[in-house]
Amino acid sequence: MALLSFIKRRAQRQQEQDGEGAEMSFVEHLDELRMHLIRAVIGVIAAAIVMFFATELVFKYVIFGPLDPDFITYKLFCGISEQLGTKALCYTPVNPELQTFDMGEAFLLHIKVCLIGGLIVSFPYVLYEFWKFVRPGLYTTEVSATRGVVGMGSLLFLLGVAFGYFILSPFAINFLVGYQLPMVNEGQSIIKAKSFVNYMIMFTLPAGLIFELPIIVYYLARMGIVTSAGMRQYRRHSIVGILLLSAMITPPDVMTQIIVSIPVYILYELSINIAKKQEKIRKDELGMLEDQA
């Protein structure tokens, strides 16, 4: 329903800009959307193909990077631990044996990793194609308000993915792989490579989406749906929600949950300031419209 409403609005805006004779039909708007989606998919596939032929780089140094004792996160946190005079943050990576158990599993896993990696790498282009379709349906003030959305949205998404990869995944992997039960996994752990890759995806992609919170609040505030006062009023509820969200996307390790919760809470506070600023801008714009009327 939202898509249909936007396409109708987009048709109305283009008719206003180009004149009566330039009106596009509903099917033509859908066809244009299809072309943008096709170009976005081509961008993802192109990036995936490049990754497919860089197998060692992608798997050894990226996907399985957190299993390397020289991984930058371990060095960084061990250095911090030494400065604090504690070993609480100094981790030694686990060394599981990764296996594939089904015929064709290695090939399908390779394809999956390349497609997900292609999506992450080409996310700025995908967002750009989406923006190109949305832009004609916006009013002048809305276009001005959304200036830089592709760059900022891409930056926040990639920062979120980097946070999930460099901060969240090393601690989560060490906890999950190193967790032992009596008479179970008392030697070297044997883990399905598919399971490891799925967890790596879970640690990175959701983090990238969570880091889009300031952008989402920005537009909701511009439309008057979200207010800074409301966000302050429900700050305590939000803290509980952030802790629950951290518990859902992390293993039951208090330290890891705290590491995830802190940046998400900072993003929430940043979003409050963004909403407050946009409220002022929106108020000024409404005042100008009233004066013109």
C-alpha positions, 0 to 999 in steps of 0.5 A: 500500500505504501508503495502504491501511494508513493507511486501515485504521489510520484506521478503527481509530482512529475506531472506538476513539473513537466506539464499535462502532456508528460504524465506517466502511467502507473505501469510506466512508474512500475517499469522505472522502479523495475529498472532501478532494482535491476541496476541495483541487483547488477551492482550486487552481482558484479561485486559478488563476482569479484569476490568469487575470484578472490576466494582466499582473501575473502575467506582466509582474511575476512570471514575467518579473520577473527580466528587469527591470533593476530587479528587487530581487535585482540591486539587492541583490547589486550593493549587496553587491558594492559593499560588498565591493569586487568586481563578482562578484555584480553582474549586469545582466539579459539581454534575450531576445526571447520568442516563441511558435511554435505555434498555441494555445501562448500560451493553453496557457502561460497556463493552465499558469502559472495552475495552477502559480501557483494550486497555490503560492498555495493550498498552505497550504489543500491541506496543510490538507485533507490534514491534516484527512484524516490527523488522525483516524488519529493517536494522541493523542501523534502529534496533539500532536507534529504540532501546527502542521504546516500552518503550518510546512510552508506557511511552509517551502514558500513560503520555498523558492519565494521562494528559488528565485524571488528568488535562484536564478532571476536567476543561472540565467537570466542564465547560461543565456540569456547563454551563447553559442557561436561563430556562435550567438546572437551578437545578441539571443537568441530564446527560446521563452516556453514554455522560459522558463516551464518553467525558472522552474517548475524553479527554484521548485517543487523549492526549495519541496519541498527546504525541507520537509526539516526537517518530514520529518526531524521526523516520521521522528525521531518514528517512530525511523526517523532519528537525529541520530547517523546524520545526523552520521555521514553528514554528508560523504555528505550534503554530496556529495549536496547538491552533486549536487542543486544541480548538477542543479537549477541551470545549470553555474555554480559561483556559483549552485550555491554559493548553492543549496548553502549554505541546503540545508546549513543546513537539514540541520544544522537537521534534525540538531538537530530530530532530536536534540530529537525523540529525547529527547521520544520516549525520555521518552514511551517511558519513561512508557509503560513506567512505566504498564505 
